Amino acid sequence: MQKFLMNFKNNYPHSLILLFFSITGFWAAFTISFEKYMILNNPLYTPGCSINAWIDCGKVMSSQYAAMFSFPNSWLGLMGWPMAWITVLYLITHKKPSKSFMLIGMTITIPAVIISYIWTYLAFFEIGAVCPWCILSCVSATMASMTLIDLNRRQGFIPFPIKSFNNWAISLALWFGLWGVLLYIAIFK
């Protein structure tokens, strides 16, 4: 038990951040999958996140982009987020993570972030509607990826051009703050 607590203490902030965002990402993916299932069973079903013409999950889920790989896109999250949970378990059970495991984990999250941003772009500019669960999934993927990048940087597995992660985190928080303001304006305009 003492060894477990020591390992957890060494990777504490990264483990908790990764766990939090993997849970929120899985929750978003599960909710999107459930709503998609309900739409497929009843075409007249209106998802709970369809608030107005701009924030409309039903419009996003009914678009051609909702199943780009011949299955609902949210299933990728249902398959991917449990891998983040495995990474959390690995972090809390190992004092010094192995370089290969951590680099593979980071490498897997980067395409997830890219795909999330592509889908977010498609929702905003091609479909003309936004799904709050999709935005939450995109934010969760970004933050999980940033957490693994920072952990790999701190362990010395990758060189990183920015000396202080705090400046990068502040920039990222401002970026998501801007998205929050835009969503607020979209909802209450």
C-alpha positions in Angstrom: 0.0 0.0 0.0 2.9 2.3 0.8 4.4 1.8 -2.6 1.1 2.5 -4.3 0.7 5.8 -2.3 4.3 6.8 -3.3 3.6 6.1 -7.0 0.4 8.0 -6.8 2.1 11.0 -5.1 4.7 11.2 -7.9 2.2 11.3 -10.7 -0.7 12.8 -8.7 -1.6 15.9 -10.7 -1.3 14.3 -14.1 -3.2 11.2 -12.9 -6.1 13.3 -11.6 -6.3 15.6 -14.6 -6.2 12.7 -17.0 -8.8 10.8 -15.0 -11.1 13.8 -14.9 -10.9 14.6 -18.6 -11.2 10.9 -19.6 -14.3 10.6 -17.5 -15.9 13.7 -19.0 -14.9 12.6 -22.5 -16.4 9.1 -22.0 -19.5 10.7 -20.5 -19.8 12.9 -23.6 -19.2 10.0 -26.0 -21.8 7.9 -24.1 -24.4 10.6 -24.2 -23.8 11.3 -27.9 -24.1 7.5 -28.6 -27.3 7.3 -26.6 -28.8 10.3 -28.3 -27.8 8.8 -31.7 -29.4 5.5 -30.8 -32.6 7.3 -29.8 -32.7 9.2 -33.1 -32.2 6.0 -35.1 -35.0 4.3 -33.3 -37.4 7.3 -33.5 -36.7 9.9 -36.2 -39.0 12.3 -34.4 -36.9 12.2 -31.2 -35.4 15.5 -30.2 -32.1 15.3 -28.3 -32.0 17.1 -25.0 -29.1 19.2 -26.2 -31.1 20.7 -29.1 -31.7 24.1 -27.6 -32.1 26.4 -30.6 -31.2 26.6 -34.2 -27.5 27.1 -33.5 -27.1 24.5 -30.7 -28.7 21.5 -32.2 -27.3 18.0 -31.6 -30.0 16.5 -33.7 -28.9 18.4 -36.8 -25.2 17.5 -36.1 -26.1 13.8 -35.5 -28.3 13.6 -38.7 -25.6 15.1 -40.9 -23.4 13.1 -43.3 -20.4 13.8 -41.0 -21.9 12.0 -38.0 -20.7 8.6 -39.2 -17.6 9.2 -41.2 -16.2 5.7 -40.7 -19.4 3.8 -41.3 -20.3 3.8 -37.6 -21.2 6.7 -35.3 -18.2 8.9 -34.5 -19.0 8.8 -30.8 -18.1 5.1 -30.7 -14.4 6.1 -31.2 -14.7 7.9 -27.8 -16.4 4.9 -26.2 -13.4 2.8 -27.4 -10.7 5.4 -26.8 -11.4 6.8 -23.4 -11.0 3.5 -21.5 -7.4 3.5 -22.9 -6.9 6.7 -21.0 -8.2 5.0 -17.9 -5.5 2.3 -18.4 -2.9 5.1 -18.6 -4.2 6.5 -15.3 -3.9 3.1 -13.7 -0.4 2.7 -15.1 0.6 6.1 -13.7 -0.6 5.4 -10.2 1.1 2.0 -10.1 4.5 3.0 -11.5 6.9 5.5 -9.9 8.6 6.2 -13.2 6.6 5.5 -16.3 8.2 3.7 -19.2 9.2 5.9 -22.1 7.7 3.7 -24.7 4.3 3.4 -22.9 4.0 7.1 -22.4 5.1 8.1 -25.9 2.6 5.6 -27.4 -0.2 7.0 -25.1 0.7 10.6 -26.2 0.9 9.6 -29.9 -2.6 8.0 -29.7 -4.1 11.2 -28.2 -2.8 13.6 -30.9 -4.8 12.1 -33.8 -7.9 12.1 -31.4 -7.4 15.8 -30.9 -6.9 16.5 -34.6 -10.1 14.5 -35.5 -12.0 16.3 -32.7 -11.0 19.7 -34.1 -11.9 18.6 -37.7 -15.4 17.5 -36.5 -15.8 20.8 -34.5 -14.9 22.7 -37.6 -17.4 20.7 -39.7 -20.1 21.4 -37.1 -19.5 25.1 -37.0 -18.9 25.8 -40.6 -20.3 23.0 -42.7 -23.3 21.8 -40.7 -24.1 25.2 -39.1 -24.9 23.8 -35.7 -23.1 23.0 -32.6 -23.4 19.9 -30.3 -22.3 20.8 -26.7 -21.4 17.2 -26.1 -19.1 17.3 -29.1 -17.4 20.4 -27.8 -17.0 18.8 -24.4 -15.4 15.8 -26.1 -13.1 18.1 -28.0 -12.0 19.9 -24.9 -11.5 16.6 -23.0 -9.4 15.2 -25.8 -7.3 18.4 -25.9 -6.7 18.5 -22.2 -5.9 14.8 -21.9 -3.4 15.2 -24.8 -1.9 18.3 -23.1 -1.6 16.4 -19.8 0.3 13.5 -21.5 2.5 15.9 -23.4 3.4 17.7 -20.2 4.0 14.4 -18.4 6.3 13.3 -21.2 8.1 16.6 -21.1 8.5 16.5 -17.3 9.9 12.9 -17.5 12.4 14.1 -20.2 11.0 11.8 -22.9 10.5 14.7 -25.3 12.2 18.0 -25.7 9.8 20.9 -25.4 10.5 24.4 -26.7 8.5 26.2 -24.0 10.2 26.2 -20.7 7.2 27.0 -18.6 4.1 24.9 -19.1 2.1 27.6 -17.2 2.4 30.1 -20.1 1.1 27.4 -22.4 -1.8 26.5 -20.0 -2.8 30.1 -19.7 -2.9 30.4 -23.5 -5.0 27.3 -23.7 -7.4 28.5 -21.0 -7.8 31.8 -22.9 -8.6 29.9 -26.1 -11.3 27.8 -24.4 -12.6 30.9 -22.7 -13.1 32.5 -26.1 -15.1 29.4 -27.2 -17.1 29.7 -24.0 -18.0 33.3 -24.7 -18.9 32.5 -28.3 -21.2 29.7 -27.1 -22.8 32.0 -24.5 -23.5 34.6 -27.2 -24.9 31.9 -29.5 -27.3 30.6 -26.8 -28.5 33.9 -25.4 -28.5 36.2 -28.4 
